Amino acid sequence: MTEKLYLAIDPKGPAYKRLMDWRKELLDAERVWRDYTKALGADTYFCFPYCAPTSFQFVSGKPPANWTKPDSRYASRPKKTNKAAWAELEALPQPDTLDGVAASLGLPEKLLSENGWRRLGGFWVWSLAWVGDQLWIVGEDFRASLVEYRQHHPDGKLDRGDGEIPPGFIVSSKARYDLAAAQAAIEREDAETSA
């Protein structure tokens, strides 16, 4: 079983500033995506996390001319021949992915060796969460995975860094993460009952 690494983000460190800038970029992009969705007459859009829309849902209306027939989820996208609509979609803001931001902060994504590579953590390497007033990033413990990987691939290394935690992150534990989540839940409940 893969161990998880719980990193609290130091609010005074460079990682916090980069993540907050990325969050603003993402929220600004989502605002543009919602406006574009509304202008199309669509109800919502479909996309991968932190990615621009790939299709739009038309439950209460019809898709524009030269778009695909809605599927069972009422999803439609421009037909391949609709170059103008595809150009509009490609012009929508595309913020960096969380994995891209984590990489820019020095967190690794892959274990490498002469025999190939293995992506850490599956499809998305890192997840981000606000727990109470603390920002956390959680992913596969690349330090433990590197030790295990080197048992089979002695030349194994990480794609970024040498197994050290980059500056701006504070190593923590699942217990502390869970405790912070429980304390935040208690504070929310207290606020609701006192209102």
C-alpha positions in Angstrom: 0.0 0.0 0.0 1.3 3.4 -0.9 2.0 5.8 1.9 0.5 9.3 1.8 2.5 12.4 2.5 0.6 15.2 4.2 2.3 18.6 3.7 0.9 21.7 5.4 1.8 24.8 3.5 3.7 27.5 5.3 1.7 30.8 4.9 4.9 32.8 4.9 6.6 30.6 2.3 6.9 30.8 -1.5 4.7 27.7 -2.0 1.7 29.5 -0.4 2.1 32.5 -2.6 2.3 30.4 -5.8 -0.7 28.3 -4.8 -2.8 31.4 -3.9 -1.8 33.0 -7.3 -2.8 29.8 -9.0 -6.1 29.7 -7.1 -6.9 33.2 -8.3 -6.0 32.3 -11.8 -8.3 29.3 -11.6 -11.2 31.3 -10.2 -10.8 34.0 -12.9 -10.8 31.3 -15.6 -13.9 29.6 -14.1 -15.7 32.9 -14.2 -14.9 33.2 -18.0 -16.0 29.6 -18.6 -19.3 30.3 -16.9 -19.9 33.4 -18.9 -19.0 31.6 -22.1 -21.4 28.7 -21.1 -24.2 31.2 -20.5 -23.5 33.0 -23.8 -23.9 29.6 -25.6 -27.2 29.0 -23.9 -25.8 26.0 -22.1 -26.7 25.0 -18.6 -23.2 23.9 -17.5 -19.9 22.7 -18.9 -17.9 19.5 -18.5 -14.2 19.4 -17.9 -11.3 17.7 -16.1 -10.3 19.3 -12.8 -8.4 22.5 -13.4 -8.9 22.3 -17.2 -10.9 24.4 -19.7 -14.3 23.0 -20.7 -14.4 20.1 -23.2 -18.2 20.0 -23.8 -21.4 21.7 -22.6 -24.7 20.6 -21.3 -27.9 21.8 -23.0 -30.8 20.5 -20.8 -33.1 23.5 -21.2 -32.1 24.5 -24.8 -30.6 23.4 -28.0 -26.9 23.6 -28.9 -25.7 26.1 -31.4 -25.8 25.3 -35.1 -22.9 23.0 -36.3 -22.5 21.4 -32.9 -22.9 17.6 -32.2 -26.3 16.2 -31.3 -26.6 16.1 -27.4 -25.8 12.7 -25.9 -27.6 11.0 -23.0 -26.2 13.6 -20.6 -27.3 16.4 -22.9 -23.6 17.1 -23.7 -22.6 18.6 -26.9 -19.4 20.1 -28.5 -18.6 21.8 -31.7 -18.4 19.5 -34.7 -14.9 18.9 -36.0 -15.6 21.0 -39.0 -16.7 24.0 -36.9 -13.3 25.7 -36.8 -14.6 29.0 -35.5 -16.2 27.4 -32.4 -13.1 25.3 -31.8 -11.0 28.5 -32.0 -13.2 30.1 -29.3 -12.8 27.0 -27.0 -9.0 27.1 -27.5 -9.0 30.8 -26.7 -10.6 30.2 -23.2 -8.2 30.6 -20.4 -6.3 27.5 -19.4 -4.7 27.7 -16.0 -1.9 25.4 -15.0 -2.9 22.0 -13.4 -2.3 21.4 -9.8 0.3 18.9 -10.7 2.0 21.5 -12.9 2.0 24.0 -10.0 3.3 21.3 -7.6 6.1 20.6 -10.1 7.0 24.3 -10.3 7.4 24.2 -6.5 9.8 21.2 -6.7 7.5 18.4 -5.8 8.1 15.3 -8.0 5.7 13.5 -10.3 7.6 10.4 -11.5 10.1 7.8 -10.4 12.6 7.2 -13.2 15.1 4.4 -14.0 16.8 3.0 -17.0 13.9 0.5 -17.3 11.2 3.2 -17.6 9.2 5.4 -15.2 6.2 5.2 -12.8 3.9 8.1 -12.2 3.4 8.8 -8.5 -0.1 8.6 -7.2 -2.0 7.6 -10.3 -3.8 10.0 -12.7 -3.5 13.1 -10.5 -0.4 13.2 -8.4 -1.3 15.8 -5.8 -4.5 17.0 -4.2 -5.0 20.4 -2.5 -7.4 21.1 0.4 -8.2 23.9 2.8 -8.7 22.5 6.2 -9.8 25.1 8.7 -7.4 28.0 8.0 -4.5 25.8 6.8 -3.8 24.9 3.2 -2.6 21.3 2.7 -1.2 19.4 -0.3 -1.5 15.6 -0.1 0.0 12.9 -2.3 2.1 9.7 -2.5 5.0 9.8 -0.1 7.7 10.1 -2.8 10.4 9.5 -0.2 9.1 6.1 0.8 8.2 5.2 -2.8 11.8 6.1 -3.9 13.3 3.7 -1.3 10.9 0.9 -2.4 11.5 1.6 -6.1 15.3 1.4 -5.7 14.9 -2.2 -4.3 13.9 -3.2 -7.9 15.7 -0.4 -9.8 18.9 0.6 -8.0 19.4 3.5 -10.5 15.9 4.9 -9.6 15.5 8.6 -9.1 12.8 11.2 -9.0 12.1 13.5 -11.9 12.5 16.5 -9.6 14.7 16.8 -6.5 16.5 14.2 -4.6 13.8 13.1 -2.1 14.0 16.2 0.1 10.9 18.3 0.9 11.1 21.6 -1.0 11.0 24.9 1.0 7.6 26.2 2.0 6.1 22.8 3.0 5.8 21.4 6.6 5.7 17.6 6.8 2.8 16.6 8.9 0.6 13.4 9.4 -2.8 12.1 8.6 -3.7 12.3 12.3 -2.9 16.1 12.3 -4.8 16.5 9.0 -7.8 14.7 10.4 -7.6 16.7 13.7 -7.6 20.0 11.7 -10.6 18.8 9.7 -12.5 17.8 12.9 -11.7 21.1 14.5 -12.9 23.0 11.4 -16.1 21.0 11.4 -16.7 21.8 15.1 -16.2 25.5 14.4 -18.7 25.4 11.5 -21.3 23.5 13.6 -20.8 26.0 16.6 -21.2 28.9 14.2 -24.4 27.4 12.7 -26.0 26.6 16.1 -25.1 30.1 17.6 -26.6 31.9 14.6 
